[in-house]
Amino acid sequence: LFGPDLDFVKLVRLEPLFDFCPVMITGGVTLETIPGMMEAGVMMAGCGIDLVVKCTPEPRTTESIAETINKFVKLAQDSRNKKWPKLAQSCDDDDATWLTKLPHHHPF
């Protein structure tokens, strides 16, 4: 989905859908918006490298850009783990076990 409006995310994650719809959002993804996106039900968030570079203070170096990318990744992981703690607890499990813990996995 294209963000940052989270109303549609919340709509596709409603109870009648049994949490079946995994959602990735792109657009409007910033360090400020990631926690709210994950809380709304987003499983993944994507942002362009241009945004990440703009969030990196001057002077921009390869190392400082990598540091900014790591901030985005860590915030997304922490926010997702808070929303779905079962996934966080099973990150080292084998694929089949991890899959059964996905909130939208229905083996039918």
N, CA, C and O atoms as a GROMACS GRO file, in nm:
protein
  432
    1LEU      N    1   0.084  -0.118   0.000
    1LEU     CA    2   0.000   0.000   0.000
    1LEU      C    3   0.088   0.123   0.000
    1LEU      O    4   0.203   0.119   0.044
    2PHE      N    5   0.034   0.231  -0.049
    2PHE     CA    6   0.107   0.357  -0.050
    2PHE      C    7   0.057   0.442   0.067
    2PHE      O    8  -0.062   0.468   0.078
    3GLY      N    9   0.148   0.485   0.153
    3GLY     CA   10   0.113   0.560   0.273
    3GLY      C   11   0.119   0.707   0.250
    3GLY      O   12   0.135   0.750   0.136
    4PRO      N   13   0.107   0.786   0.351
    4PRO     CA   14   0.111   0.751   0.493
    4PRO      C   15  -0.026   0.737   0.559
    4PRO      O   16  -0.033   0.721   0.681
    5ASP      N   17  -0.136   0.742   0.483
    5ASP     CA   18  -0.270   0.728   0.542
    5ASP      C   19  -0.290   0.584   0.587
    5ASP      O   20  -0.287   0.492   0.505
    6LEU      N   21  -0.312   0.564   0.716
    6LEU     CA   22  -0.320   0.430   0.773
    6LEU      C   23  -0.464   0.376   0.782
    6LEU      O   24  -0.484   0.263   0.826
    7ASP      N   25  -0.563   0.455   0.741
    7ASP     CA   26  -0.701   0.409   0.749
    7ASP      C   27  -0.724   0.283   0.666
    7ASP      O   28  -0.793   0.192   0.712
    8PHE      N   29  -0.668   0.277   0.545
    8PHE     CA   30  -0.686   0.160   0.462
    8PHE      C   31  -0.613   0.039   0.519
    8PHE      O   32  -0.662  -0.073   0.511
    9VAL      N   33  -0.496   0.062   0.578
    9VAL     CA   34  -0.422  -0.046   0.644
    9VAL      C   35  -0.510  -0.106   0.753
    9VAL      O   36  -0.523  -0.228   0.762
   10LYS      N   37  -0.568  -0.022   0.835
   10LYS     CA   38  -0.654  -0.070   0.943
   10LYS      C   39  -0.776  -0.145   0.887
   10LYS      O   40  -0.822  -0.243   0.946
   11LEU      N   41  -0.828  -0.099   0.774
   11LEU     CA   42  -0.944  -0.162   0.712
   11LEU      C   43  -0.912  -0.304   0.667
   11LEU      O   44  -0.991  -0.396   0.690
   12VAL      N   45  -0.797  -0.324   0.603
   12VAL     CA   46  -0.764  -0.458   0.554
   12VAL      C   47  -0.715  -0.551   0.665
   12VAL      O   48  -0.697  -0.670   0.641
   13ARG      N   49  -0.694  -0.499   0.784
   13ARG     CA   50  -0.650  -0.581   0.896
   13ARG      C   51  -0.762  -0.606   0.997
   13ARG      O   52  -0.736  -0.650   1.109
   14LEU      N   53  -0.887  -0.578   0.960
   14LEU     CA   54  -1.000  -0.594   1.050
   14LEU      C   55  -1.020  -0.739   1.093
   14LEU      O   56  -0.980  -0.832   1.023
   15GLU      N   57  -1.082  -0.757   1.206
   15GLU     CA   58  -1.112  -0.890   1.260
   15GLU      C   59  -1.181  -0.982   1.160
   15GLU      O   60  -1.143  -1.099   1.150
   16PRO      N   61  -1.283  -0.934   1.083
   16PRO     CA   62  -1.350  -1.026   0.991
   16PRO      C   63  -1.255  -1.088   0.888
   16PRO      O   64  -1.287  -1.191   0.828
   17LEU      N   65  -1.139  -1.027   0.868
   17LEU     CA   66  -1.042  -1.082   0.774
   17LEU      C   67  -0.946  -1.179   0.843
   17LEU      O   68  -0.853  -1.230   0.780
   18PHE      N   69  -0.968  -1.204   0.972
   18PHE     CA   70  -0.888  -1.299   1.048
   18PHE      C   71  -0.739  -1.268   1.044
   18PHE      O   72  -0.657  -1.358   1.047
   19ASP      N   73  -0.705  -1.139   1.038
   19ASP     CA   74  -0.564  -1.099   1.032
   19ASP      C   75  -0.491  -1.160   0.913
   19ASP      O   76  -0.370  -1.179   0.917
   20PHE      N   77  -0.567  -1.191   0.806
   20PHE     CA   78  -0.510  -1.265   0.693
   20PHE      C   79  -0.425  -1.180   0.601
   20PHE      O   80  -0.337  -1.233   0.533
   21CYS      N   81  -0.447  -1.053   0.596
   21CYS     CA   82  -0.384  -0.969   0.495
   21CYS      C   83  -0.251  -0.909   0.542
   21CYS      O   84  -0.250  -0.811   0.617
   22PRO      N   85  -0.138  -0.968   0.499
   22PRO     CA   86  -0.010  -0.907   0.534
   22PRO      C   87   0.007  -0.779   0.451
   22PRO      O   88  -0.024  -0.779   0.332
   23VAL      N   89   0.055  -0.674   0.512
   23VAL     CA   90   0.062  -0.545   0.445
   23VAL      C   91   0.204  -0.491   0.445
   23VAL      O   92   0.272  -0.490   0.548
   24MET      N   93   0.247  -0.445   0.327
   24MET     CA   94   0.372  -0.369   0.316
   24MET      C   95   0.332  -0.230   0.272
   24MET      O   96   0.247  -0.213   0.184
   25ILE      N   97   0.392  -0.131   0.335
   25ILE     CA   98   0.360   0.007   0.300
   25ILE      C   99   0.485   0.078   0.249
   25ILE      O  100   0.596   0.052   0.295
   26THR      N  101   0.464   0.164   0.155
   26THR     CA  102   0.572   0.247   0.105
   26THR      C  103   0.515   0.387   0.082
   26THR      O  104   0.398   0.402   0.047
   27GLY      N  105   0.596   0.485   0.101
   27GLY     CA  106   0.549   0.622   0.090
   27GLY      C  107   0.517   0.677   0.227
   27GLY      O  108   0.433   0.621   0.298
   28GLY      N  109   0.580   0.784   0.264
   28GLY     CA  110   0.557   0.843   0.395
   28GLY      C  111   0.628   0.769   0.507
   28GLY      O  112   0.600   0.794   0.625
   29VAL      N  113   0.719   0.679   0.473
   29VAL     CA  114   0.791   0.601   0.573
   29VAL      C  115   0.910   0.684   0.624
   29VAL      O  116   1.005   0.711   0.551
   30THR      N  117   0.900   0.722   0.750
   30THR     CA  118   1.008   0.797   0.814
   30THR      C  119   1.032   0.738   0.953
   30THR      O  120   0.957   0.651   0.998
   31LEU      N  121   1.136   0.784   1.018
   31LEU     CA  122   1.161   0.738   1.155
   31LEU      C  123   1.046   0.774   1.247
   31LEU      O  124   1.023   0.706   1.347
   32GLU      N  125   0.974   0.880   1.215
   32GLU     CA  126   0.861   0.923   1.298
   32GLU      C  127   0.736   0.841   1.271
   32GLU      O  128   0.654   0.822   1.362
   33THR      N  129   0.718   0.791   1.148
   33THR     CA  130   0.593   0.724   1.113
   33THR      C  131   0.598   0.572   1.127
   33THR      O  132   0.493   0.508   1.135
   34ILE      N  133   0.716   0.514   1.130
   34ILE     CA  134   0.727   0.367   1.134
   34ILE      C  135   0.652   0.306   1.252
   34ILE      O  136   0.577   0.211   1.231
   35PRO      N  137   0.669   0.354   1.376
   35PRO     CA  138   0.596   0.288   1.487
   35PRO      C  139   0.445   0.286   1.468
   35PRO      O  140   0.382   0.184   1.495
   36GLY      N  141   0.386   0.394   1.424
   36GLY     CA  142   0.241   0.398   1.402
   36GLY      C  143   0.198   0.307   1.289
   36GLY      O  144   0.090   0.248   1.295
   37MET      N  145   0.281   0.295   1.187
   37MET     CA  146   0.249   0.206   1.075
   37MET      C  147   0.246   0.061   1.123
   37MET      O  148   0.154  -0.014   1.089
   38MET      N  149   0.345   0.022   1.201
   38MET     CA  150   0.349  -0.115   1.252
   38MET      C  151   0.231  -0.141   1.346
   38MET      O  152   0.171  -0.249   1.343
   39GLU      N  153   0.199  -0.045   1.428
   39GLU     CA  154   0.086  -0.060   1.520
   39GLU      C  155  -0.045  -0.075   1.444
   39GLU      O  156  -0.136  -0.144   1.490
   40ALA      N  157  -0.056  -0.010   1.328
   40ALA     CA  158  -0.177  -0.020   1.246
   40ALA      C  159  -0.189  -0.155   1.177
   40ALA      O  160  -0.297  -0.190   1.128
   41GLY      N  161  -0.080  -0.232   1.173
   41GLY     CA  162  -0.086  -0.366   1.114
   41GLY      C  163   0.005  -0.389   0.996
   41GLY      O  164  -0.003  -0.493   0.931
   42VAL      N  165   0.092  -0.294   0.968
   42VAL     CA  166   0.189  -0.312   0.859
   42VAL      C  167   0.294  -0.414   0.902
   42VAL      O  168   0.345  -0.407   1.014
   43MET      N  169   0.327  -0.508   0.814
   43MET     CA  170   0.432  -0.607   0.844
   43MET      C  171   0.568  -0.559   0.798
   43MET      O  172   0.670  -0.590   0.860
   44MET      N  173   0.571  -0.482   0.688
   44MET     CA  174   0.696  -0.431   0.633
   44MET      C  175   0.675  -0.289   0.584
   44MET      O  176   0.565  -0.251   0.544
   45ALA      N  177   0.782  -0.211   0.588
   45ALA     CA  178   0.778  -0.075   0.537
   45ALA      C  179   0.897  -0.054   0.445
   45ALA      O  180   1.008  -0.097   0.476
   46GLY      N  181   0.874   0.013   0.334
   46GLY     CA  182   0.982   0.039   0.241
   46GLY      C  183   0.996   0.188   0.216
   46GLY      O  184   0.898   0.260   0.199
   47CYS      N  185   1.119   0.232   0.213
   47CYS     CA  186   1.143   0.372   0.180
   47CYS      C  187   1.262   0.380   0.086
   47CYS      O  188   1.350   0.294   0.086
   48GLY      N  189   1.262   0.483   0.006
   48GLY     CA  190   1.368   0.501  -0.093
   48GLY      C  191   1.498   0.548  -0.030
   48GLY      O  192   1.500   0.613   0.074
   49ILE      N  193   1.605   0.513  -0.096
   49ILE     CA  194   1.737   0.553  -0.047
   49ILE      C  195   1.751   0.704  -0.044
   49ILE      O  196   1.825   0.759   0.038
   50ASP      N  197   1.679   0.774  -0.134
   50ASP     CA  198   1.687   0.920  -0.134
   50ASP      C  199   1.638   0.977  -0.001
   50ASP      O  200   1.695   1.073   0.050
   51LEU      N  201   1.531   0.919   0.055
   51LEU     CA  202   1.480   0.964   0.184
   51LEU      C  203   1.582   0.936   0.294
   51LEU      O  204   1.606   1.020   0.381
   52VAL      N  205   1.641   0.818   0.290
   52VAL     CA  206   1.740   0.781   0.391
   52VAL      C  207   1.859   0.876   0.385
   52VAL      O  208   1.910   0.920   0.488
   53VAL      N  209   1.902   0.908   0.265
   53VAL     CA  210   2.015   1.001   0.250
   53VAL      C  211   1.978   1.138   0.304
   53VAL      O  212   2.059   1.202   0.371
   54LYS      N  213   1.855   1.184   0.277
   54LYS     CA  214   1.810   1.314   0.328
   54LYS      C  215   1.806   1.315   0.481
   54LYS      O  216   1.823   1.420   0.542
   55CYS      N  217   1.783   1.199   0.542
   55CYS     CA  218   1.777   1.190   0.689
   55CYS      C  219   1.915   1.179   0.751
   55CYS      O  220   1.929   1.182   0.874
   56THR      N  221   2.016   1.167   0.670
   56THR     CA  222   2.153   1.154   0.719
   56THR      C  223   2.215   1.293   0.729
   56THR      O  224   2.218   1.367   0.631
   57PRO      N  225   2.265   1.329   0.847
   57PRO     CA  226   2.325   1.461   0.863
   57PRO      C  227   2.452   1.479   0.777
   57PRO      O  228   2.521   1.383   0.744
   58GLU      N  229   2.478   1.602   0.743
   58GLU     CA  230   2.600   1.637   0.669
   58GLU      C  231   2.720   1.626   0.764
   58GLU      O  232   2.701   1.645   0.884
   59PRO      N  233   2.837   1.599   0.720
   59PRO     CA  234   2.872   1.551   0.586
   59PRO      C  235   2.832   1.404   0.572
   59PRO      O  236   2.853   1.324   0.663
   60ARG      N  237   2.774   1.371   0.458
   60ARG     CA  238   2.726   1.234   0.434
   60ARG      C  239   2.841   1.147   0.386
   60ARG      O  240   2.911   1.180   0.289
   61THR      N  241   2.859   1.038   0.453
   61THR     CA  242   2.960   0.941   0.414
   61THR      C  243   2.891   0.806   0.399
   61THR      O  244   2.776   0.788   0.439
   62THR      N  245   2.961   0.713   0.343
   62THR     CA  246   2.906   0.578   0.332
   62THR      C  247   2.871   0.524   0.469
   62THR      O  248   2.766   0.462   0.488
   63GLU      N  249   2.958   0.549   0.566
   63GLU     CA  250   2.935   0.500   0.702
   63GLU      C  251   2.814   0.567   0.767
   63GLU      O  252   2.736   0.500   0.834
   64SER      N  253   2.799   0.698   0.748
   64SER     CA  254   2.687   0.767   0.812
   64SER      C  255   2.554   0.729   0.747
   64SER      O  256   2.452   0.722   0.815
   65ILE      N  257   2.555   0.704   0.616
   65ILE     CA  258   2.433   0.658   0.548
   65ILE      C  259   2.398   0.518   0.597
   65ILE      O  260   2.281   0.488   0.622
   66ALA      N  261   2.498   0.431   0.611
   66ALA     CA  262   2.474   0.296   0.663
   66ALA      C  263   2.418   0.302   0.804
   66ALA      O  264   2.332   0.223   0.841
   67GLU      N  265   2.466   0.395   0.883
   67GLU     CA  266   2.416   0.415   1.020
   67GLU      C  267   2.268   0.455   1.018
   67GLU      O  268   2.189   0.406   1.099
   68THR      N  269   2.231   0.544   0.928
   68THR     CA  270   2.092   0.586   0.916
   68THR      C  271   2.005   0.469   0.871
   68THR      O  272   1.895   0.449   0.925
   69ILE      N  273   2.052   0.391   0.774
   69ILE     CA  274   1.977   0.273   0.730
   69ILE      C  275   1.955   0.180   0.848
   69ILE      O  276   1.845   0.126   0.865
   70ASN      N  277   2.057   0.159   0.928
   70ASN     CA  278   2.046   0.072   1.046
   70ASN      C  279   1.943   0.125   1.145
   70ASN      O  280   1.874   0.046   1.210
   71LYS      N  281   1.931   0.257   1.158
   71LYS     CA  282   1.828   0.316   1.246
   71LYS      C  283   1.688   0.280   1.196
   71LYS      O  284   1.601   0.242   1.274
   72PHE      N  285   1.667   0.292   1.064
   72PHE     CA  286   1.538   0.257   1.004
   72PHE      C  287   1.506   0.109   1.028
   72PHE      O  288   1.395   0.075   1.069
   73VAL      N  289   1.604   0.023   1.001
   73VAL     CA  290   1.583  -0.122   1.015
   73VAL      C  291   1.553  -0.157   1.160
   73VAL      O  292   1.459  -0.232   1.187
   74LYS      N  293   1.631  -0.105   1.253
   74LYS     CA  294   1.613  -0.137   1.395
   74LYS      C  295   1.477  -0.088   1.444
   74LYS      O  296   1.408  -0.160   1.516
   75LEU      N  297   1.438   0.034   1.406
   75LEU     CA  298   1.309   0.086   1.448
   75LEU      C  299   1.195   0.002   1.392
   75LEU      O  300   1.098  -0.027   1.463
   76ALA      N  301   1.205  -0.038   1.265
   76ALA     CA  302   1.101  -0.122   1.205
   76ALA      C  303   1.094  -0.257   1.276
   76ALA      O  304   0.985  -0.305   1.307
   77GLN      N  305   1.208  -0.318   1.301
   77GLN     CA  306   1.210  -0.448   1.370
   77GLN      C  307   1.154  -0.436   1.511
   77GLN      O  308   1.072  -0.518   1.553
   78ASP      N  309   1.198  -0.336   1.585
   78ASP     CA  310   1.150  -0.318   1.722
   78ASP      C  311   0.999  -0.292   1.725
   78ASP      O  312   0.928  -0.346   1.810
   79SER      N  313   0.950  -0.210   1.632
   79SER     CA  314   0.807  -0.179   1.627
   79SER      C  315   0.726  -0.302   1.588
   79SER      O  316   0.619  -0.326   1.644
   80ARG      N  317   0.776  -0.379   1.491
   80ARG     CA  318   0.706  -0.501   1.449
   80ARG      C  319   0.707  -0.604   1.562
   80ARG      O  320   0.607  -0.671   1.586
   81ASN      N  321   0.820  -0.617   1.631
   81ASN     CA  322   0.829  -0.712   1.742
   81ASN      C  323   0.734  -0.676   1.856
   81ASN      O  324   0.682  -0.764   1.924
   82LYS      N  325   0.713  -0.549   1.877
   82LYS     CA  326   0.619  -0.504   1.981
   82LYS      C  327   0.476  -0.543   1.942
   82LYS      O  328   0.397  -0.585   2.027
   83LYS      N  329   0.443  -0.529   1.814
   83LYS     CA  330   0.308  -0.561   1.765
   83LYS      C  331   0.285  -0.712   1.761
   83LYS      O  332   0.176  -0.758   1.796
   84TRP      N  333   0.385  -0.788   1.719
   84TRP     CA  334   0.374  -0.933   1.707
   84TRP      C  335   0.487  -1.002   1.784
   84TRP      O  336   0.583  -1.049   1.724
   85PRO      N  337   0.474  -1.009   1.916
   85PRO     CA  338   0.581  -1.068   1.997
   85PRO      C  339   0.608  -1.215   1.966
   85PRO      O  340   0.720  -1.261   1.985
   86LYS      N  341   0.508  -1.290   1.920
   86LYS     CA  342   0.532  -1.431   1.885
   86LYS      C  343   0.634  -1.443   1.772
   86LYS      O  344   0.716  -1.534   1.772
   87LEU      N  345   0.627  -1.350   1.677
   87LEU     CA  346   0.725  -1.352   1.569
   87LEU      C  347   0.864  -1.320   1.622
   87LEU      O  348   0.963  -1.381   1.581
   88ALA      N  349   0.872  -1.224   1.713
   88ALA     CA  350   1.001  -1.187   1.770
   88ALA      C  351   1.063  -1.305   1.845
   88ALA      O  352   1.184  -1.327   1.839
   89GLN      N  353   0.979  -1.380   1.916
   89GLN     CA  354   1.029  -1.493   1.993
   89GLN      C  355   1.071  -1.610   1.906
   89GLN      O  356   1.146  -1.696   1.950
   90SER      N  357   1.024  -1.613   1.783
   90SER     CA  358   1.053  -1.728   1.697
   90SER      C  359   1.146  -1.696   1.582
   90SER      O  360   1.154  -1.773   1.486
   91CYS      N  361   1.218  -1.584   1.588
   91CYS     CA  362   1.300  -1.542   1.474
   91CYS      C  363   1.411  -1.643   1.443
   91CYS      O  364   1.459  -1.646   1.330
   92ASP      N  365   1.452  -1.725   1.538
   92ASP     CA  366   1.555  -1.825   1.512
   92ASP      C  367   1.498  -1.963   1.483
   92ASP      O  368   1.574  -2.058   1.466
   93ASP      N  369   1.366  -1.976   1.478
   93ASP     CA  370   1.303  -2.104   1.449
   93ASP      C  371   1.321  -2.141   1.302
   93ASP      O  372   1.356  -2.057   1.219
   94ASP      N  373   1.299  -2.267   1.271
   94ASP     CA  374   1.303  -2.309   1.131
   94ASP      C  375   1.185  -2.245   1.057
   94ASP      O  376   1.091  -2.195   1.119
   95ASP      N  377   1.192  -2.246   0.926
   95ASP     CA  378   1.092  -2.177   0.844
   95ASP      C  379   0.949  -2.223   0.871
   95ASP      O  380   0.859  -2.140   0.881
   96ALA      N  381   0.927  -2.353   0.883
   96ALA     CA  382   0.791  -2.405   0.903
   96ALA      C  383   0.733  -2.359   1.036
   96ALA      O  384   0.616  -2.322   1.044
   97THR      N  385   0.814  -2.361   1.140
   97THR     CA  386   0.768  -2.317   1.271
   97THR      C  387   0.738  -2.168   1.270
   97THR      O  388   0.636  -2.124   1.322
   98TRP      N  389   0.828  -2.090   1.210
   98TRP     CA  390   0.810  -1.946   1.203
   98TRP      C  391   0.682  -1.913   1.125
   98TRP      O  392   0.607  -1.824   1.164
   99LEU      N  393   0.659  -1.984   1.016
   99LEU     CA  394   0.542  -1.958   0.933
   99LEU      C  395   0.412  -1.979   1.011
   99LEU      O  396   0.317  -1.903   0.993
  100THR      N  397   0.408  -2.080   1.096
  100THR     CA  398   0.285  -2.105   1.172
  100THR      C  399   0.257  -1.995   1.273
  100THR      O  400   0.144  -1.983   1.322
  101LYS      N  401   0.357  -1.914   1.305
  101LYS     CA  402   0.338  -1.806   1.402
  101LYS      C  403   0.301  -1.674   1.337
  101LYS      O  404   0.273  -1.576   1.406
  102LEU      N  405   0.301  -1.669   1.204
  102LEU     CA  406   0.258  -1.547   1.137
  102LEU      C  407   0.112  -1.521   1.167
  102LEU      O  408   0.032  -1.614   1.161
  103PRO      N  409   0.075  -1.397   1.198
  103PRO     CA  410  -0.065  -1.369   1.233
  103PRO      C  411  -0.160  -1.390   1.116
  103PRO      O  412  -0.280  -1.406   1.138
  104HIS      N  413  -0.109  -1.391   0.994
  104HIS     CA  414  -0.198  -1.406   0.878
  104HIS      C  415  -0.185  -1.543   0.813
  104HIS      O  416  -0.242  -1.564   0.706
  105HIS      N  417  -0.113  -1.637   0.873
  105HIS     CA  418  -0.095  -1.769   0.813
  105HIS      C  419  -0.214  -1.860   0.842
  105HIS      O  420  -0.249  -1.883   0.958
  106HIS      N  421  -0.275  -1.909   0.737
  106HIS     CA  422  -0.386  -2.002   0.752
  106HIS      C  423  -0.361  -2.119   0.655
  106HIS      O  424  -0.378  -2.102   0.535
  107PRO      N  425  -0.322  -2.234   0.705
  107PRO     CA  426  -0.290  -2.346   0.616
  107PRO      C  427  -0.415  -2.421   0.570
  107PRO      O  428  -0.436  -2.537   0.607
  108PHE      N  429  -0.499  -2.355   0.490
  108PHE     CA  430  -0.619  -2.422   0.442
  108PHE      C  431  -0.618  -2.434   0.292
  108PHE      O  432  -0.712  -2.489   0.234
   0.00000   0.00000   0.00000
